[in-house]
């Protein structure tokens, strides 16, 4: 219970009979349940509060007590919800919906949907996101926003790993709030995310994955922490800020053959990147290691003069956004999944590329995955190249007459303007030819020396 919560409820009786799932308080006093706590729940989480209004209306009809309702997870609900339900039916004398606040249409929960068609309409395939489990390692500036986006998308299960605590220095970033200072990041994240979407399953682990003991447990949760216990998770997201943790994730995923995505933000806070790593198919983090990892230097002993690690919520939000977008495309199989996508805020540049694995990678599991991938590719049936025949436009006539343009390519080129120098992937629909200036030719006439009368006389004689 935070200091803010204790201060707000100071002097109110607390019991042990029931726990309100709207505000988390424990009491049996009707006066307590009618206080500010329940109102805050109904206002802050209206879609949860709507359930409380409906349960409260039913409780009002049956005369249920202050703690007689049932919560979203089949737990007790405070009497303020019942009072709210009674207020919703006021004026009619029944528990039916009225024209007041309690008669509003129920708000949809988080997740992708379209307002014009009930049940999702054209976005039904996105509902499959509920069948996936994703692990996020590092719940900081990027990881916390990533977890929030996936929660709002309606992911089936989230596994959060982080050993750090929320500090006031983190407030320049997104997601965390000042009253959560002192809590572990995974605990604070779970509390906030459950209020956003309680349908998501959460599993939090407050430890450092780089230690020997925790690393084994980390690998076990990757293998058995899926939506169904005992099955592997679908994707691992690396949102850490150090190479040691990235190498630990890389080692675990190479050994298990687990696909994962890596993300990061630069020290100057104006650039970042995401990277999809499929063991054996694409380069792992050890195939081309940074200098710190290649030299086997302990990061804790590094002191870089003149380097101040900055953080901008804008850059972190952009990186988290493109990371989650790539996750959705990968899990739901739509669009183009980027193996590497960078972001340069100084030039608004988004470079993309793909890297092949290094056959001499230091990680033996990476080399093993490469060999298995080659065997899979070799086992696939070879596709023969089919030469496409030139299609005749007028195939319905016996003469095979083909319609061609009456304008030659040279004439078409002359009638269009120059093509501007554009970045790769951008083309113009048409070009404007340069205007041709009509040059007036000067006509010169030699003077014969004859007068006008002589010329007129010649014309009469013609």
RATA-V281829 format. One record per pair of residues at least 24 apart in sequence whose C-alpha atoms are under 10 Angstrom apart, sorted by the first residue. I is the first residue (numbers start at 1). GAP is how many residues later the second one is. Records with the same first field share a line. If there is no record, write none. Layout:
BEGIN
I: GAP ; GAP
END
This chain:
BEGIN
1: 24
2: 177 ; 178 ; 179 ; 180 ; 181
3: 176 ; 177
4: 175 ; 176
5: 32 ; 174
8: 28 ; 29
9: 26 ; 27 ; 28
17: 50 ; 59
18: 49 ; 50 ; 57 ; 58 ; 59 ; 60
19: 48 ; 52 ; 56 ; 57 ; 58 ; 59
20: 47 ; 49 ; 50 ; 51 ; 55 ; 56 ; 57 ; 58 ; 59 ; 61
21: 27 ; 31 ; 49 ; 50 ; 51 ; 52 ; 53 ; 54 ; 55 ; 56 ; 57
22: 26 ; 27 ; 30 ; 49 ; 50 ; 54 ; 55 ; 56 ; 59 ; 173
23: 54 ; 55
24: 53 ; 54
25: 53
26: 52
27: 39 ; 40 ; 51
28: 37 ; 38 ; 39 ; 50 ; 51
29: 37 ; 38 ; 49 ; 50
30: 35 ; 36 ; 37 ; 48 ; 49 ; 50 ; 53
31: 35 ; 48 ; 49
32: 34 ; 46 ; 47 ; 48
33: 33 ; 34 ; 44 ; 45 ; 46 ; 47 ; 48 ; 49 ; 50
34: 32 ; 44 ; 45 ; 46 ; 47 ; 48 ; 49 ; 50
35: 44 ; 45
36: 44
37: 41 ; 43
38: 39 ; 40 ; 41 ; 42 ; 43 ; 46
39: 41 ; 42 ; 45
41: 40 ; 154
42: 38 ; 39 ; 42
44: 151
45: 150 ; 151 ; 152
46: 60 ; 61
47: 59 ; 60 ; 61 ; 62 ; 63 ; 149 ; 150
48: 24 ; 59 ; 61 ; 147 ; 148 ; 149 ; 150
49: 32 ; 35
50: 31 ; 34 ; 35 ; 51 ; 52 ; 53 ; 54 ; 55 ; 56 ; 57
51: 30 ; 34 ; 55 ; 56
52: 25 ; 26 ; 27 ; 28 ; 29 ; 30 ; 31 ; 32 ; 33
53: 27 ; 28 ; 29 ; 30 ; 31 ; 32 ; 33 ; 34 ; 35 ; 36 ; 48 ; 49 ; 50
54: 27 ; 28 ; 30 ; 31 ; 32 ; 34 ; 41 ; 42 ; 43 ; 48 ; 49 ; 52
55: 26 ; 27 ; 29 ; 30 ; 31
56: 24 ; 25 ; 26 ; 27 ; 28 ; 29 ; 30 ; 31 ; 32 ; 33 ; 39
57: 24 ; 25 ; 26 ; 27 ; 28 ; 29 ; 30 ; 31 ; 32 ; 33 ; 37 ; 38 ; 39 ; 40 ; 45
58: 24 ; 27 ; 28 ; 36 ; 37 ; 38
59: 24 ; 26 ; 27 ; 36
60: 24 ; 25 ; 26 ; 27 ; 29 ; 34 ; 35
61: 24 ; 25 ; 28 ; 32 ; 33 ; 34 ; 35
62: 33
72: 126 ; 127
73: 125 ; 126
109: 43 ; 45 ; 87 ; 88 ; 89 ; 90
110: 41 ; 42 ; 43 ; 44 ; 86 ; 87 ; 88 ; 89
111: 38 ; 39 ; 40 ; 41 ; 42 ; 43 ; 44 ; 86
112: 40 ; 41 ; 42
113: 40
125: 207 ; 208 ; 209
126: 27 ; 28 ; 202 ; 203 ; 205 ; 206
127: 26 ; 27 ; 28 ; 205
128: 26 ; 27 ; 28 ; 203 ; 204
129: 24 ; 25 ; 26 ; 27 ; 28 ; 199 ; 202 ; 203
130: 24 ; 25 ; 26 ; 27 ; 69 ; 70 ; 97
131: 24 ; 25 ; 26 ; 95 ; 96 ; 97 ; 103 ; 200
132: 24 ; 25 ; 26 ; 94 ; 95 ; 96 ; 101 ; 102 ; 103 ; 199 ; 200
133: 24 ; 25 ; 26 ; 67 ; 68 ; 69 ; 89 ; 92 ; 93 ; 94 ; 95 ; 98 ; 99 ; 100 ; 101 ; 102 ; 103
134: 24 ; 25 ; 26 ; 88 ; 91 ; 92 ; 93 ; 98 ; 99 ; 100 ; 101 ; 102 ; 103 ; 126 ; 193
135: 24 ; 25 ; 26 ; 67 ; 68 ; 69 ; 86 ; 87 ; 90 ; 91 ; 98 ; 99 ; 100 ; 101 ; 102 ; 103 ; 125
136: 24 ; 25 ; 26 ; 68 ; 99 ; 100 ; 101 ; 102 ; 103 ; 104 ; 124 ; 125
137: 24 ; 25 ; 26 ; 68 ; 71 ; 72 ; 81 ; 99 ; 100 ; 101 ; 102 ; 103 ; 108 ; 109 ; 112 ; 125
138: 24 ; 25 ; 26 ; 47 ; 48 ; 70 ; 99 ; 100 ; 101 ; 102 ; 103 ; 107
139: 24 ; 25 ; 26 ; 27 ; 45 ; 46 ; 47 ; 49 ; 50 ; 99 ; 100 ; 101
140: 24 ; 25 ; 26 ; 30 ; 33 ; 34 ; 35 ; 36 ; 45 ; 46 ; 49 ; 99 ; 100 ; 101 ; 176
141: 29 ; 30 ; 31 ; 32 ; 33 ; 34 ; 35 ; 98 ; 99 ; 100 ; 124 ; 170 ; 171 ; 172 ; 174 ; 175 ; 176 ; 178 ; 179
142: 31 ; 32 ; 33 ; 96 ; 97 ; 98 ; 99 ; 121 ; 122 ; 123 ; 171 ; 173 ; 174 ; 175 ; 176 ; 177 ; 178 ; 179 ; 181
143: 32 ; 94 ; 95 ; 96 ; 97 ; 120 ; 121 ; 173 ; 174 ; 176 ; 177 ; 180
144: 29 ; 30 ; 31 ; 32 ; 41 ; 42 ; 44 ; 45 ; 46 ; 49 ; 95 ; 172 ; 173 ; 176
145: 28 ; 29 ; 30 ; 31 ; 44 ; 168 ; 171 ; 172 ; 173 ; 174 ; 175 ; 176 ; 179
146: 29 ; 91 ; 93 ; 170 ; 171 ; 173 ; 174 ; 175 ; 176 ; 177 ; 178 ; 179
147: 28 ; 42 ; 43 ; 46 ; 90 ; 173 ; 177
148: 27 ; 41 ; 42 ; 44 ; 45 ; 48 ; 49 ; 172
149: 44 ; 171 ; 172 ; 175 ; 176
150: 43 ; 50 ; 174 ; 175 ; 177 ; 178
151: 42 ; 43 ; 45 ; 46 ; 47 ; 48 ; 49 ; 50 ; 51
152: 41 ; 44 ; 45 ; 48
153: 44 ; 47 ; 171 ; 175
154: 43 ; 44 ; 45 ; 46
155: 42 ; 44 ; 45 ; 46 ; 173
156: 43 ; 44 ; 45 ; 46 ; 70 ; 71
157: 42 ; 43 ; 44 ; 45 ; 46 ; 68 ; 69 ; 70 ; 71 ; 76
158: 32 ; 42 ; 43 ; 44 ; 45 ; 46 ; 67 ; 68 ; 69 ; 75
159: 27 ; 31 ; 42 ; 43 ; 44 ; 45 ; 46 ; 62 ; 63 ; 66 ; 67 ; 74 ; 77
160: 25 ; 26 ; 27 ; 29 ; 30 ; 42 ; 43 ; 44 ; 45 ; 46 ; 77
161: 24 ; 25 ; 42 ; 43 ; 44 ; 45 ; 46 ; 47 ; 48 ; 57 ; 77 ; 78 ; 79
162: 24 ; 25 ; 42 ; 43 ; 44 ; 45 ; 46 ; 47 ; 77 ; 78
163: 42 ; 43 ; 44 ; 45 ; 46
164: 42 ; 43 ; 44
165: 41
170: 141
171: 142
172: 139 ; 140 ; 141
173: 138 ; 139 ; 140 ; 141 ; 142 ; 143 ; 144
174: 138 ; 139 ; 140 ; 142 ; 143
175: 138
201: 26
208: 37
209: 35 ; 36 ; 37 ; 39 ; 40
210: 34 ; 35 ; 36 ; 37 ; 38 ; 39
211: 34 ; 37
215: 33 ; 34 ; 36 ; 37
216: 36
218: 30 ; 31 ; 34
219: 29 ; 30 ; 32 ; 33 ; 34 ; 36 ; 37
220: 32 ; 36
222: 30 ; 31 ; 34 ; 36
223: 30 ; 33 ; 35
232: 24 ; 26
233: 25 ; 26
234: 24 ; 25 ; 26 ; 97
235: 24 ; 25 ; 26 ; 92 ; 95 ; 96
236: 24 ; 25 ; 26 ; 41 ; 91
237: 24 ; 25 ; 26 ; 37 ; 38 ; 39 ; 86 ; 87 ; 90
238: 24 ; 25 ; 26 ; 36 ; 37
239: 24 ; 25 ; 26 ; 35 ; 81 ; 84
240: 24 ; 25
241: 24 ; 25 ; 26
242: 50 ; 57 ; 58
243: 42 ; 46 ; 47 ; 48 ; 49 ; 50 ; 55 ; 56
244: 48 ; 49 ; 52 ; 53 ; 54 ; 55
246: 39 ; 40
247: 37 ; 38 ; 39 ; 42 ; 46
248: 37
249: 36
250: 27 ; 29 ; 34 ; 35 ; 36 ; 113 ; 115 ; 116
251: 33 ; 34 ; 35 ; 112 ; 113 ; 114 ; 115
252: 113
253: 24 ; 25 ; 26 ; 31 ; 112 ; 113
254: 24 ; 25 ; 26 ; 30 ; 31 ; 109 ; 110 ; 111 ; 112 ; 113 ; 114 ; 115
255: 24 ; 108 ; 109 ; 110 ; 111 ; 113 ; 114
256: 109 ; 113
257: 108 ; 109 ; 111 ; 112
260: 24 ; 67
261: 62 ; 65 ; 66 ; 78 ; 79
262: 61 ; 78
263: 56 ; 57 ; 59 ; 60 ; 77 ; 78 ; 79
264: 52 ; 55 ; 56 ; 78
265: 45 ; 46 ; 47 ; 50 ; 51 ; 54 ; 55 ; 77 ; 78
266: 43 ; 44 ; 45 ; 49 ; 50 ; 78
267: 40 ; 41 ; 42 ; 43 ; 44
268: 39 ; 40 ; 41 ; 42 ; 43 ; 44
269: 40 ; 41 ; 42 ; 43 ; 44 ; 45 ; 46 ; 47 ; 75 ; 76
270: 40 ; 41 ; 42 ; 44 ; 45 ; 46 ; 73 ; 74 ; 75 ; 76 ; 77
271: 44 ; 45 ; 47 ; 48 ; 71 ; 72 ; 73 ; 74 ; 75 ; 76 ; 77 ; 78 ; 79
272: 43 ; 44 ; 46 ; 47 ; 48 ; 69 ; 70 ; 71 ; 72 ; 73 ; 78
273: 45 ; 46 ; 47 ; 49 ; 50 ; 67 ; 68 ; 69 ; 70 ; 71 ; 77 ; 78 ; 79
274: 45 ; 46 ; 48 ; 49 ; 50 ; 52 ; 64 ; 65 ; 66 ; 67 ; 68 ; 69 ; 78
275: 48 ; 51 ; 63 ; 64 ; 65 ; 66 ; 67 ; 77 ; 78 ; 79 ; 80
276: 47 ; 50 ; 51 ; 54 ; 61 ; 62 ; 63 ; 64 ; 65 ; 78
277: 62 ; 63 ; 77 ; 78 ; 80
278: 61 ; 79 ; 88 ; 91
279: 78 ; 86 ; 87 ; 88 ; 89 ; 90 ; 91 ; 93 ; 94
280: 76 ; 77 ; 78 ; 79 ; 85 ; 86 ; 87 ; 88 ; 89 ; 90 ; 91 ; 92 ; 93 ; 94
281: 74 ; 75 ; 76 ; 85 ; 88 ; 89 ; 90 ; 91 ; 92 ; 93
282: 57 ; 72 ; 73 ; 74 ; 75 ; 76 ; 84 ; 88
283: 56 ; 71 ; 72 ; 73 ; 74 ; 75 ; 76 ; 78 ; 83 ; 87
284: 71 ; 72 ; 73 ; 74 ; 77 ; 79 ; 82
285: 72 ; 76 ; 78 ; 81
286: 71 ; 72 ; 75 ; 76 ; 77 ; 80
287: 68 ; 69 ; 70 ; 71 ; 72 ; 73 ; 74 ; 75 ; 76 ; 79 ; 80
288: 67 ; 69 ; 70 ; 73 ; 74
289: 72 ; 73
294: 68
314: 31
315: 28 ; 29 ; 30
318: 25 ; 27
319: 24
END
